[in-house]
Amino acid sequence: MKFLQKSLNAKLTKSDLLIVFGCHGKKIKLPQGVKVPVSALESFVCSFGQKRITDSIKGPFQRVLMIGLGESKKIDAENIRRAAAIAVKEARKNKLESITYWVAKNYGFDAGIFGQALAEGAVMGSYRLDDFKKSTGGLKKVMFHTGEIIKRGAKRGIAIGNGNCLARRLQDTPANKMRPRDLVREARKIAKNSVSISVKVFDEGAMKKMGMGSLLSVSEGSSEPAYLIHLIHRPKAKTGKKVCFVGKGLTFDSGGISLKPSGKMHEMKYDMSGGAAVLGVFDALSSISSDVEVHGLIPASENLPDGKATKPGDLVTAYNGLKIEVLNTDAEGRLILADALAYAAKKIRPDAMVDLATLTGAVVVALGHEITGVMGNDDDLTQSLVEAGKRTSEMVWPLPIIDLHKKEMKGIVGDLRNISGPATGAGSSTGGAFLSYFVGETPWAHLDIAGSAWGAAQRDYQGGEQGTGVGVRLLIDYLESI
């Protein structure tokens, strides 16, 4: 799909649908030369989410869609995002091929943020996974006619929206089509198309020499080899700041020998959602860049049972030398993240490190599907992510890691065990406590996205059974804030 931009004073070109917004209590303004039935304008009250589609009497558009933003003093970025997505869905429902957003004012809202939210909503609202279906046509072109400041914001929103949609495509792709090698291919594609991004890929041989026994233990039962992907974004104007994002890339998780129940096991293709988010961030950075040096690590693996698979009770050695008792092979995400985090702490030495992982079912019990849990060793970093969540509507809620949680992860045969005792509870916090042993002194935060990565409530631009791409917009906003 093409997303194009024009200034307000540019000539309006033919399109199937014109989209205009309005605020409650105020008349909707149409572009010069466009007319609709007077009754359609007079009867529309512009409550948030309200929509009305009508034929165009005059102008280059077949139809005009009016969408309400609600009261002007209550407009926020989420309202704009959702309203833009409502328009896309209406166009799809009417089987239209081209639409035009015409925005002459920002209704008292920050113009740049308005443009970014508008484009994010349009791009994310247009997402659907059609890679494996026969072509059925549909929306092909989206045009934005806006003022210059809104236009600049929209350019950024298009890039961020595309990053989110890339993450969702990777999430939703079936596991036999999205293997560790396919994540490698996607990373290389991003680097190839960007002058600021490079990539290094460590295969199993390289990781074995490096001593990444924890990461390698998870793929022992799979015919698909594991990889550690290292993406690097180097800005033109360096600020001296360096950040590392680590995303769990478990392309399918059967649980290994500790086999999961069969019900909903097909959803375990989403266990690579953290890795998908990191790739989405770098896809966005290839278009909008950042003054921060950004590293992205994706330990990519597949967890299946066979005669060579790691057994409950086996002992593995992590990159930082710690011996881990694998008491449950279904607690595998922390095993691949452990080596990636330890590698980042030793080799990259970032000023801050954030990992994203579908780590625990416990976080779904605690926070549901609308909120991501965050925990770590640095209150300022945690709070920065909470604030980024508020700005992007990818909500984040702090969870604790206390000394008891860390103590519970101590092993008997080895230094650590990969699950806590059954009486402890606090599954999300103990999972985070395990990871804390691999970050050294680096300021670090762990985002548990097991609830928010898929299955979220419908928000017009995302929701339902498919992936949300959570983390892409959150981390881009965090980068901007620092």
C-alpha positions in Angstrom: 0.0 0.0 0.0 1.2 3.5 -0.8 1.1 6.3 1.8 1.5 9.7 0.1 1.6 13.3 1.5 0.6 16.7 0.0 0.3 20.2 1.3 -3.1 21.8 1.9 -2.7 24.2 -1.0 -1.9 21.4 -3.4 -4.6 20.5 -5.9 -7.0 17.8 -4.7 -6.8 14.7 -6.9 -9.4 12.0 -7.6 -10.0 9.6 -4.8 -12.8 7.2 -3.8 -13.2 8.7 -0.4 -12.5 12.0 1.3 -12.1 11.8 5.1 -12.7 14.9 7.3 -12.7 15.3 11.1 -14.9 17.4 13.3 -15.2 18.4 17.0 -18.4 18.2 19.0 -20.5 21.4 18.7 -18.6 22.7 15.7 -19.4 22.5 12.0 -17.2 20.3 9.8 -15.2 22.2 7.2 -14.8 20.8 3.7 -12.1 21.6 1.2 -12.9 24.3 -1.4 -14.8 22.8 -4.3 -16.2 19.8 -2.3 -19.9 19.7 -1.5 -22.2 17.1 0.2 -25.9 17.2 1.0 -26.6 20.0 3.6 -28.6 17.6 5.7 -25.6 15.3 6.1 -23.5 18.2 7.6 -26.2 19.6 9.8 -27.2 16.3 11.4 -23.7 15.2 12.3 -22.8 16.0 15.9 -19.1 14.8 15.9 -19.2 12.7 19.1 -16.0 10.6 19.3 -16.0 7.7 17.0 -19.2 8.7 15.3 -19.1 8.4 11.5 -21.2 9.2 8.5 -20.5 8.5 4.9 -22.3 10.4 2.2 -22.1 10.9 -1.5 -20.2 13.9 -2.8 -22.3 16.3 -4.9 -19.2 18.2 -6.2 -15.5 17.6 -6.2 -13.0 14.8 -7.2 -14.3 12.4 -4.6 -17.0 9.8 -4.9 -17.9 9.9 -1.2 -17.1 11.9 1.9 -16.6 10.3 5.3 -17.1 12.5 8.4 -15.6 11.3 11.7 -16.1 12.8 15.1 -13.2 13.5 17.5 -15.4 14.4 20.4 -15.0 17.6 22.5 -12.0 19.6 21.5 -10.7 20.0 25.1 -10.7 16.2 25.4 -8.9 15.3 22.2 -5.7 13.2 22.7 -3.4 11.2 20.5 -5.3 8.0 21.0 -8.5 9.6 19.9 -6.8 10.8 16.7 -5.2 7.4 16.1 -8.4 5.5 16.5 -10.4 8.0 14.3 -7.9 7.6 11.5 -8.1 3.8 11.8 -11.9 3.9 11.7 -11.7 5.6 8.3 -9.4 2.9 6.9 -11.8 0.2 8.1 -14.8 2.0 6.6 -12.9 2.2 3.3 -12.2 -1.5 3.4 -15.8 -2.3 4.3 -16.9 -0.4 1.2 -14.2 -2.1 -1.0 -12.6 1.2 -1.9 -9.1 1.5 -3.5 -8.0 5.0 -2.6 -8.8 7.4 0.3 -7.7 11.0 1.2 -7.4 12.5 4.6 -7.9 16.3 4.6 -6.9 18.0 7.8 -7.0 21.8 7.7 -6.5 22.3 11.5 -5.3 20.6 14.5 -8.2 21.5 16.8 -6.0 23.1 19.4 -3.9 19.9 19.8 -0.1 19.9 19.1 0.2 19.8 15.3 3.2 17.5 15.1 1.7 15.0 17.5 -1.6 15.3 15.7 0.1 14.4 12.4 2.0 11.5 13.9 -1.1 10.0 15.5 -3.1 10.5 12.4 -0.6 8.6 10.3 0.0 5.9 12.9 -3.7 5.2 13.0 -4.1 5.1 9.3 -1.1 2.8 8.7 -1.8 0.4 11.6 -5.5 0.4 10.8 -4.7 -0.8 7.3 -2.7 -3.8 8.5 -3.8 -7.3 7.5 -1.8 -10.5 6.8 -2.4 -11.3 3.1 0.9 -13.0 2.4 -0.7 -16.5 2.2 -4.1 -15.6 0.6 -5.1 -15.1 -3.0 -5.2 -11.4 -3.8 -8.7 -10.0 -3.3 -7.9 -6.4 -4.1 -8.6 -3.7 -1.5 -7.2 -0.4 -0.4 -4.1 0.6 -2.4 -3.5 4.3 -1.8 -3.8 6.6 1.2 -3.2 10.4 0.7 -2.7 12.9 3.5 -3.5 16.6 2.7 -2.3 18.6 5.7 -0.5 21.7 6.9 3.3 21.6 7.0 3.7 20.9 10.7 1.1 18.1 10.7 2.8 16.9 7.5 6.1 16.5 9.3 4.5 14.6 12.1 2.7 12.4 9.6 6.0 11.5 8.0 7.2 10.2 11.3 3.9 8.5 12.0 4.1 6.6 8.7 7.6 5.2 9.6 6.5 4.2 13.1 3.3 2.7 11.9 5.2 0.7 9.3 7.5 -0.6 12.0 4.5 -1.7 14.1 3.0 -3.5 11.1 6.3 -5.2 10.3 6.3 -6.6 13.9 2.7 -7.7 13.6 3.4 -9.5 10.2 6.3 -11.4 11.8 4.1 -12.2 14.8 1.2 -13.5 12.8 3.1 -15.5 10.3 2.8 -19.3 11.0 5.8 -20.8 12.7 6.9 -23.0 9.8 7.2 -19.8 7.7 8.8 -17.7 10.5 11.8 -19.7 11.8 15.0 -18.4 13.4 16.6 -18.2 9.9 13.6 -16.1 8.7 14.2 -13.6 11.6 17.8 -13.4 10.4 16.6 -12.7 6.8 14.3 -9.9 8.1 17.2 -8.3 10.0 19.5 -8.4 7.0 16.8 -6.9 4.8 16.4 -3.9 7.2 20.2 -3.4 7.3 20.5 -3.6 3.5 17.9 -0.9 3.1 19.4 1.6 5.6 22.7 3.6 5.6 22.7 3.9 9.4 22.0 0.3 10.3 24.3 -2.7 10.2 23.8 -6.3 11.4 26.0 -9.2 12.7 24.7 -12.7 13.0 26.2 -15.4 15.3 25.4 -19.0 14.3 25.5 -22.0 16.7 29.2 -22.6 16.0 30.1 -19.0 17.0 27.9 -19.1 20.0 29.4 -22.4 21.2 32.9 -20.8 21.0 31.6 -17.8 23.0 30.2 -20.1 25.7 26.5 -19.4 25.2 25.4 -22.8 26.6 22.1 -21.4 28.0 20.9 -20.0 24.7 22.0 -23.1 22.8 20.3 -25.5 25.2 16.8 -24.5 24.0 17.3 -25.4 20.4 18.8 -28.9 21.1 15.5 -30.7 20.2 14.9 -28.7 17.0 16.2 -29.2 13.5 16.2 -25.4 13.1 19.5 -23.9 14.2 19.5 -21.0 16.7 21.1 -17.6 16.0 22.0 -14.4 17.9 21.2 -11.4 15.8 22.9 -8.1 16.6 21.6 -4.9 14.9 23.3 -1.6 15.3 22.0 1.9 14.5 24.7 4.5 14.4 23.5 8.1 14.1 25.2 10.8 12.1 25.2 13.2 15.0 26.4 11.3 18.0 25.1 12.2 21.5 27.3 9.8 23.3 24.3 7.8 24.5 24.1 4.1 23.8 20.9 1.9 24.4 20.4 -1.8 23.8 17.1 -3.5 23.2 16.9 -7.2 23.6 13.9 -9.2 22.2 13.0 -12.8 22.8 12.9 -14.5 19.5 11.4 -17.9 20.3 9.7 -18.6 16.9 7.8 -21.6 18.4 7.6 -22.9 21.9 6.2 -26.4 22.4 7.5 -26.4 26.0 10.2 -28.9 25.0 10.2 -32.1 27.2 8.0 -30.1 29.6 5.4 -30.2 26.9 2.6 -27.6 26.9 -1.1 -28.6 26.8 -2.4 -28.9 23.2 -5.1 -26.2 23.7 -4.0 -23.0 22.0 -0.5 -24.3 21.5 -0.7 -22.8 18.0 -0.5 -19.4 19.6 3.1 -20.1 20.6 4.2 -18.7 17.3 3.8 -15.4 19.2 6.7 -16.3 21.5 9.0 -14.3 19.3 7.0 -11.1 19.8 9.9 -9.4 21.7 12.2 -10.1 18.8 9.5 -8.9 16.3 9.3 -5.6 18.3 13.1 -5.0 18.1 13.0 -5.6 14.3 10.0 -3.2 14.1 12.0 -0.5 16.0 14.9 -0.8 13.6 12.6 -0.7 10.6 11.3 2.6 11.9 14.8 3.9 12.7 15.8 3.2 9.1 13.4 6.0 8.1 13.4 8.5 11.0 16.8 7.8 12.6 17.7 8.8 16.2 20.6 10.7 17.8 21.1 7.7 20.1 23.3 4.8 19.2 20.9 1.8 19.4 21.8 -1.9 19.6 19.2 -4.6 19.1 19.8 -8.2 20.1 17.5 -11.0 19.2 18.3 -14.5 20.4 16.4 -16.6 17.9 15.5 -20.2 18.6 12.8 -22.9 18.5 11.9 -25.1 21.4 10.8 -28.7 20.4 11.2 -32.1 22.1 13.2 -35.0 20.6 15.9 -37.4 21.8 18.5 -34.6 21.9 16.4 -32.1 23.7 17.4 -30.6 27.0 15.8 -32.6 29.8 14.3 -31.3 33.1 17.2 -31.4 35.6 20.0 -30.8 33.0 22.7 -28.3 33.9 23.9 -25.7 31.3 26.5 -22.9 31.5 25.7 -19.4 30.5 27.9 -16.8 28.8 28.8 -15.2 32.1 29.8 -18.5 33.6 26.8 -19.2 35.8 25.6 -22.8 35.9 21.8 -23.1 35.5 19.6 -26.0 36.5 16.9 -26.4 33.8 14.1 -27.7 36.0 11.4 -26.9 33.5 12.2 -26.7 29.7 9.1 -24.6 29.2 10.8 -21.7 31.1 13.0 -21.3 28.0 12.7 -17.6 27.2 14.8 -16.6 30.2 17.5 -19.1 29.1 18.0 -17.5 25.7 17.7 -14.0 27.1 20.3 -14.7 29.8 23.1 -15.1 27.3 22.0 -12.1 25.2 21.8 -9.9 28.2 25.2 -11.0 29.5 26.7 -10.4 26.0 25.2 -6.9 25.9 26.5 -6.1 29.4 30.0 -7.3 28.6 30.5 -6.4 24.9 28.1 -3.5 24.2 28.2 -1.8 27.6 25.1 0.3 27.0 24.0 3.2 29.1 20.6 1.5 29.4 19.2 -1.9 28.4 15.6 -2.9 27.9 14.4 -6.5 27.1 11.0 -7.5 25.8 9.7 -11.0 26.2 6.6 -13.0 26.3 8.0 -14.4 29.5 5.3 -15.5 31.9 1.6 -16.4 31.9 1.6 -14.9 35.4 1.7 -11.4 33.9 -1.6 -12.1 32.1 -3.2 -13.0 35.4 -1.8 -9.8 37.1 -2.3 -7.3 34.3 -4.5 -8.8 31.6 -4.0 -8.1 27.9 -3.9 -4.3 27.9 -0.9 -3.6 30.1 2.8 -4.6 29.9 4.6 -5.4 33.2 7.9 -3.7 33.8 10.6 -4.5 36.4 14.3 -3.9 36.7 17.2 -2.5 38.6 16.8 1.3 37.8 13.8 3.3 38.9 14.5 6.2 36.4 14.5 3.8 33.5 11.4 2.1 34.7 9.6 5.4 35.1 10.8 6.5 31.6 9.1 3.5 30.1 5.9 4.1 32.2 5.7 7.6 30.8 6.4 6.5 27.3 3.5 4.0 27.7 1.2 6.9 28.7 2.2 8.9 25.7 1.8 6.0 23.2 -1.2 4.2 24.9 1.0 1.1 25.2 0.5 1.1 28.9 3.2 -0.1 31.3 2.9 -1.0 35.0 5.8 -1.5 37.4 6.2 -4.9 39.2 8.7 -5.6 41.9 11.9 -7.6 42.1 12.8 -8.1 45.8 15.6 -10.0 47.4 13.2 -12.9 48.1 12.6 -13.3 44.4 16.3 -13.4 43.7 16.9 -15.8 46.5 14.2 -18.1 45.1 16.2 -18.5 41.8 19.3 -19.9 43.5 20.1 -23.4 42.5 21.0 -26.5 44.5 23.3 -28.3 42.0 24.1 -25.1 40.0 24.2 -21.4 40.7 20.7 -20.8 39.5 17.5 -22.7 38.7 15.2 -21.5 35.9 12.0 -21.7 37.9 11.1 -20.8 41.4 9.4 -23.1 43.9 5.6 -23.7 43.6 4.9 -21.9 46.9 6.5 -18.7 46.0 4.0 -17.3 43.4 5.0 -14.0 41.8 5.9 -15.8 38.5 6.6 -12.5 36.6 8.8 -11.1 39.3 10.8 -14.3 39.8 11.3 -14.5 36.0 12.6 -11.0 36.1 14.8 -11.9 39.1 16.4 -14.7 37.1 17.3 -12.3 34.3 18.8 -9.8 36.8 21.7 -12.1 37.3 22.9 -11.5 33.8 22.9 -7.7 33.4 25.7 -6.8 35.7 25.7 -3.1 36.8 23.9 -2.0 33.6 20.7 0.0 34.2 18.1 -2.5 33.0 14.4 -2.9 32.6 12.5 -6.1 31.7 9.1 -5.7 29.8 6.9 -8.8 30.2 4.6 -8.6 27.1 3.0 -12.0 27.4 -0.4 -10.4 27.8 0.0 -7.3 25.6 1.6 -9.0 22.6 -1.7 -10.5 21.3 -5.3 -11.0 22.4 -5.8 -7.4 23.3 -9.1 -5.5 23.2 -10.2 -4.0 19.9 -8.9 -0.4 19.6 -9.7 0.1 15.8 -6.0 0.1 14.8 -5.3 -3.2 16.6 -6.8 -5.9 18.8 -8.4 -9.3 18.7 -6.6 -12.6 18.2 -3.7 -11.2 16.1 -0.5 -9.6 17.2 -0.3 -6.0 18.4 3.3 -5.1 17.6 3.5 -3.9 21.2 6.9 -2.3 22.1 7.7 -0.6 18.7 5.9 2.7 19.4 6.8 2.5 23.1 10.6 2.2 22.5 10.7 4.8 19.7 9.0 7.2 22.1 11.5 6.3 24.8 14.4 7.0 22.5 12.9 10.4 21.7 12.6 11.1 25.4 16.3 10.6 26.1 
